[in-house]
Amino acid sequence: MTDLQITEAFLYMDYLRMSECIQISFAVCRIGIYTCFRALCCKGPPPARPEYDLVCIGLTGAGKTSLLSKLCSESPDNVVSTTGFSIKAVPFQNAILNVKELGGADNIRKYWSRYYQGSQGVIFVLDSASSEDDLETARNELHSALQHPQLCTLPFLILANHQDKPAARSVQENSQLLLLAVDLNISPTCRSCQLFSPPAGQCPAQSADWQVLPSWGRVGPRCWLLHKQFQILLEVKKYFELEPLARGKRWILQPCSLDDMDALKDSFSQLINLLEEKDHEAVRM
């Protein structure tokens, strides 16, 4: 081979190597552009949202169906009171709540406990503008649910509904009337009382006097309470039964109405946080 042919051979080999490097560079660029495009425009399916099974209870007319329909973007205009039970999937950004709503009629409430199994949380809807009798019934049903073996460890969301009505009670009033916050500080020095028997020869049926000695020590002033005020002691007893639940911060009392959906969604967000915390506790155990 002549020198010219050898030079041409080397030049051709250099050309092949250069072409190969250019092709590799283009391939790397294509891969990089494709990766960036997928990262920016094709993020893929979002991670699965956790699902929680909840039970929703409350008296008839409290607004359970209307609130759930509004959260599901359904029209609340043609809402009919639930006579048995219904199930709705309420979607949120970080969770899906499968809510089992139970009817609140008198002949249905006695069967509520049959639907508690498998629940991970409770929604209790209260009519803030209800009568005193209905409020008393709602309080009894709420306390029964708070102390039920299948619900007592679950997070509770208590919604004081119908805040847009003129006769609606405030959250503080509902909290006091539901005995979720009872002030036991009767005086700076008297925090509890001890019940004694009525005077000799008398019984509560014959006399309205009950002798109560405040716990101020062995010696202290004595006060007389009417027999009807014995109900106060029962309410204090109920408070101490519910106090461990309050100490564990397992329930949330929030005002709500159909006109303020932001506040309603914020209340459910707080409930979801409690549900997530309970899941994390179960994992740690």
C-alpha positions in Angstrom: 0.0 0.0 0.0 1.1 3.4 -0.8 1.4 6.2 1.7 -1.7 7.8 0.3 -3.8 4.7 0.8 -2.5 4.3 4.4 -3.4 7.9 5.1 -6.9 7.5 3.6 -7.4 4.3 5.7 -6.5 6.2 8.9 -8.8 9.1 8.0 -11.6 6.7 7.3 -11.1 5.0 10.7 -11.1 8.4 12.4 -14.3 9.3 10.6 -16.0 6.1 11.8 -14.9 6.7 15.4 -16.2 10.3 15.2 -19.5 9.1 13.8 -19.8 6.6 16.6 -19.2 9.2 19.2 -21.7 11.5 17.6 -24.3 8.8 17.5 -23.7 8.0 21.2 -24.0 11.7 22.1 -27.3 12.0 20.3 -28.6 8.8 22.0 -27.6 10.2 25.4 -29.3 13.5 24.6 -32.5 11.7 23.5 -32.6 9.6 26.7 -32.1 12.7 28.8 -34.8 14.7 27.0 -37.2 11.7 27.2 -36.5 11.3 31.0 -37.1 15.0 31.6 -40.3 14.9 29.5 -41.7 12.0 31.5 -40.7 13.7 34.8 -42.5 16.9 33.8 -45.5 15.7 31.8 -46.0 12.0 32.5 -45.8 11.7 36.3 -47.7 8.4 36.2 -50.6 7.4 38.5 -50.7 9.1 41.9 -50.1 7.0 45.0 -53.1 5.2 46.3 -55.0 7.2 49.0 -55.8 5.3 52.2 -59.4 4.4 52.8 -61.1 4.6 56.2 -64.5 3.1 57.1 -66.6 5.4 59.3 -70.0 5.3 60.8 -72.2 8.5 60.9 -74.9 8.8 63.5 -77.2 11.5 64.9 -80.8 12.2 65.4 -83.3 12.6 62.6 -83.1 16.2 61.2 -79.5 16.8 62.4 -78.4 17.1 58.7 -76.3 14.0 58.2 -77.5 13.3 54.7 -77.2 16.9 53.6 -73.7 17.3 54.8 -72.5 14.1 53.2 -74.2 14.9 49.9 -72.6 18.3 49.9 -69.2 16.8 50.4 -69.8 14.4 47.5 -70.7 17.3 45.3 -74.3 16.2 45.1 -77.3 18.5 45.2 -78.8 18.7 48.7 -82.1 20.0 47.4 -83.8 16.7 47.1 -82.3 15.0 50.2 -84.6 12.5 52.0 -84.0 11.4 55.5 -82.2 8.1 55.8 -84.6 5.4 57.1 -82.2 2.5 57.3 -78.6 3.1 56.3 -76.7 4.3 53.3 -73.0 4.3 52.3 -71.2 7.1 50.6 -67.5 7.4 49.5 -66.4 10.9 50.4 -63.1 11.7 48.6 -60.5 14.0 50.0 -57.0 14.9 48.8 -55.2 12.6 51.2 -57.8 10.0 52.0 -61.2 8.4 51.0 -63.8 8.1 53.7 -66.3 5.3 53.3 -69.1 6.7 55.5 -71.9 4.4 56.6 -74.8 6.7 57.6 -77.4 5.3 60.0 -80.9 6.7 60.3 -81.7 8.6 63.5 -85.4 7.7 64.0 -86.5 6.4 67.4 -87.2 2.9 66.1 -83.7 2.7 64.3 -81.4 4.0 67.0 -81.7 0.9 69.1 -80.1 -1.0 66.2 -77.1 1.3 65.7 -74.7 -0.9 67.6 -75.2 -3.7 65.0 -73.5 -1.5 62.4 -70.5 -0.5 64.5 -68.3 -3.4 63.7 -65.4 -2.6 61.4 -65.6 1.1 61.9 -62.3 3.1 62.2 -63.9 6.4 63.2 -67.2 8.0 64.1 -69.0 11.1 62.9 -71.8 12.4 65.2 -74.0 15.2 63.8 -75.8 17.4 66.2 -78.5 19.9 65.5 -77.3 23.1 67.3 -80.8 24.6 67.1 -82.7 21.6 68.5 -85.0 21.7 71.4 -83.9 20.9 75.0 -85.5 17.5 74.8 -83.8 16.6 71.5 -80.5 17.9 72.9 -80.9 15.6 75.9 -81.6 12.6 73.7 -78.6 13.5 71.5 -76.4 13.8 74.5 -77.4 10.4 75.8 -76.8 8.8 72.4 -73.4 10.5 72.1 -72.3 9.3 75.5 -73.5 5.8 74.7 -71.4 5.8 71.5 -68.4 7.3 73.3 -68.5 4.4 75.8 -69.4 1.6 73.5 -66.8 -1.2 73.5 -66.4 -1.1 69.7 -66.2 2.7 69.5 -64.6 4.0 72.7 -61.0 3.9 71.3 -61.9 5.4 67.9 -61.6 9.1 66.8 -64.8 11.0 67.0 -65.8 14.0 64.9 -68.8 15.8 66.5 -70.4 18.3 64.1 -72.5 21.1 65.7 -74.6 21.6 62.5 -77.1 24.3 61.5 -74.9 27.1 62.8 -76.6 29.4 60.2 -79.9 29.2 62.1 -80.7 32.1 64.5 -81.4 29.7 67.4 -78.1 27.8 67.0 -76.0 27.3 70.1 -72.3 28.1 70.0 -69.6 25.4 70.2 -68.9 26.4 73.8 -72.6 26.0 74.8 -72.8 22.7 73.0 -69.7 21.5 74.7 -71.1 22.4 78.1 -74.6 20.9 77.4 -73.1 17.7 76.0 -71.0 17.4 79.2 -67.8 17.3 77.1 -66.4 20.1 79.2 -67.6 20.4 82.8 -66.1 22.9 85.2 -65.6 21.1 88.5 -64.1 24.1 90.2 -67.1 25.0 92.3 -64.9 27.1 94.5 -61.1 27.7 94.8 -60.9 25.2 97.6 -63.8 22.8 96.9 -63.2 20.5 93.9 -65.2 17.5 95.0 -67.9 16.6 97.5 -68.9 13.6 99.6 -72.5 12.5 99.9 -73.9 11.7 103.4 -77.2 10.2 104.5 -80.2 12.5 105.2 -81.0 13.6 108.8 -82.0 10.9 111.3 -85.5 9.6 110.9 -85.9 11.0 107.4 -85.3 9.7 103.9 -85.1 11.5 100.6 -88.6 10.7 99.8 -89.8 12.4 103.0 -87.4 15.3 103.0 -85.8 17.2 100.1 -82.6 17.8 102.2 -79.4 16.0 101.4 -76.4 16.8 103.5 -73.2 17.4 101.5 -69.8 18.1 103.1 -67.3 19.8 100.7 -63.9 18.3 100.8 -62.2 21.1 102.6 -60.7 18.8 105.2 -62.1 17.2 108.3 -63.8 20.3 109.5 -65.6 22.7 107.2 -68.9 24.5 106.5 -71.9 22.3 105.5 -74.3 23.0 102.8 -77.7 21.6 102.0 -78.8 20.7 98.5 -82.3 20.0 97.3 -83.0 16.4 96.3 -83.3 17.5 92.7 -79.8 18.7 92.6 -78.5 15.2 93.1 -78.5 15.2 89.3 -75.4 17.3 89.5 -73.5 14.4 91.1 -74.7 12.1 88.3 -73.4 14.6 85.7 -70.0 14.8 87.5 -69.9 11.0 87.5 -70.6 11.0 83.8 -67.8 13.5 83.3 -65.3 11.3 85.0 -66.4 8.4 82.8 -65.8 10.5 79.7 -62.7 12.3 80.9 -60.2 9.6 79.8 -61.6 10.0 76.2 -61.1 13.8 76.5 -57.6 13.3 77.9 -56.7 11.1 74.9 -58.0 13.8 72.5 -60.0 11.3 70.5 -62.9 13.6 69.8 -63.2 16.9 67.9 -66.2 19.3 68.3 -66.6 21.7 65.4 -69.3 24.0 64.2 -70.6 23.5 60.6 -73.3 24.5 58.1 -74.0 23.9 54.5 -73.0 27.5 53.8 -69.4 27.1 55.0 -67.9 24.2 53.2 -64.4 25.3 53.9 -64.9 24.9 57.6 -66.6 21.5 57.1 -63.7 20.2 55.0 -61.3 21.5 57.6 -63.1 19.5 60.3 -62.8 16.4 58.3 -59.1 17.1 57.7 -58.7 17.1 61.5 -60.5 13.8 61.7 -58.3 12.3 58.9 -55.2 13.4 60.9 -56.5 11.5 64.0 -57.1 8.4 61.8 -53.6 8.6 60.4 -52.2 9.0 63.9 -54.1 5.9 65.1 -52.7 4.0 62.1 -49.2 5.0 63.0 -49.7 3.9 66.6 -50.9 0.5 65.4 -47.8 0.1 63.2 -45.5 1.0 66.1 -47.2 -1.5 68.3 
